[in-house]
Amino acid sequence: MKELKSLIEKSDAKCPKCGAFEKENLQKKGFRKNKREEIQKYYCKKCGRNFVMKKMLNKSYPPNVILQSISLYNKGMTLEEVSKTINMKFGVKTYPRLISYWMKEFSNICIFRKIRKVNFGKSGFENPVFEKLIEHKQPYLYKYHNLKMDLFLTGYFYRLKDYFKNVTEICPHELFLKDNIRSSQIKIDLGYKDKIEIKKKNNYACKLAGLALKMAKTNKQRHQIVQDFMLVNDTATLAVEIPIWLNTEEIEKINSEFGIFQDFCGNPGENNITGHIDIVQARFGLIYVLDYKPESEKVDAVSQLFTYALALSKRTDIWLRNFRCAWFDENGYYEFNPNDIILAHFNFNGRRQFPESELKKYVLNEKAKNYFAGLNFYKNYNKSDDFFRKQRK
């Protein structure tokens, strides 16, 4: 049987008695072995306590075994196929009933299981995740979930589905190889920032990230692990690492209307903005543009995420009023309405009145939510009011 090394990261270690962190007072003292893994032991120089740090308490199997089993099942394998694959990959002994137990134990977080149950029962199905490696100065692994797109991107939002399916073909890849302005470099003048409401929450994105990060051995792995886990195991994530861009003509038009990007324009004909969105979700009649940011409470990602949402709106012809933005980690989720920036910037730059013909693009009509097939999810996949109340928190 293969020895499975401890999954403890340096930054995770914390004394359970006095709360000291490893950088300050903790010393590694070898490993404690059980029959399936090695777990790092620590000595706290501050309070004299010896302890171990397990990422998942009361589990005899490592997090990678448990969470990859759940992901493989939600990708379409049967319980028998999952057990066989995991046993070969990790050199452990699992069985279908154990996999089923893990699925039920984490079903309140990994809720794609509900969709699978309605559509396929216990039968297996083809992996619904499409992926393609895109070389844009550095490699980006673009992925989207076919099944969720077919279920939820209907009606008005079919254009987003078309974009996901065709972006690798229509993307002007040459733009991404030039020294363009990156979306992450954008810093919009937010002198009117008091008009932009940032709502702090702790929602399912945080819970999914917290669970996924139990598989990360290094900080470098965190982004992809969180993205992949959410894409496969939640009901909202549609695609990850989505390329987006704004060309010169689009930027000049935005500047003429709102003046938002005027500080980032160089010489005529050389203005392009490019980027890759971490996560795009569809939830309750809105498209959510998300960015995973470790230590999210210290980050201000308003400008970056606004640029993402605006670019995706331009690429799909879906009005910006249908978008929301957020950055998050396992501890916090920070959401804002990108339309507030458009409306505030218009007033901030001295315009007297927003044209009525344009206003409807940035102010949500609640009736527009009827377009969204997510309402069918409420009707068909789960009729529990308690479940959906939790989703809205």
Secondary structure, DSSP 4 states (H G I P E B T S, - for coil): ---------GGG-B-TTT--BHHHHEEEEEEEE-SS-EEEEEEETTT--EEE--SSTT-SS-HHHHHHHHHHHHTT--HHHHHHHHHHHHS----HHHHHHHHHHTTTT-THHHHHHHHHTT------EEEEEEESSSEEEEEEEHHHHHHH--GGGHHHHHHHHHHHHHS-HHHHTS--EEGGG-----TTGGGS--EEE--HHHHHHHHHGGG-SSGGGHHHHHHHHHHHHSSSEEEEEEEEEE-HHHHHHHHHHT-TTGGG--STT---EEEEEEEEEEETTEEEEEEE-TTGGG---HHHHHHHHHHHHHHHT--GGGEEEEEE-SS-EEEE-HHHHHHHHHHHTT-S---HHHHTTTS--GGGGGG-THHHHHHHT---HHHHHHHH-
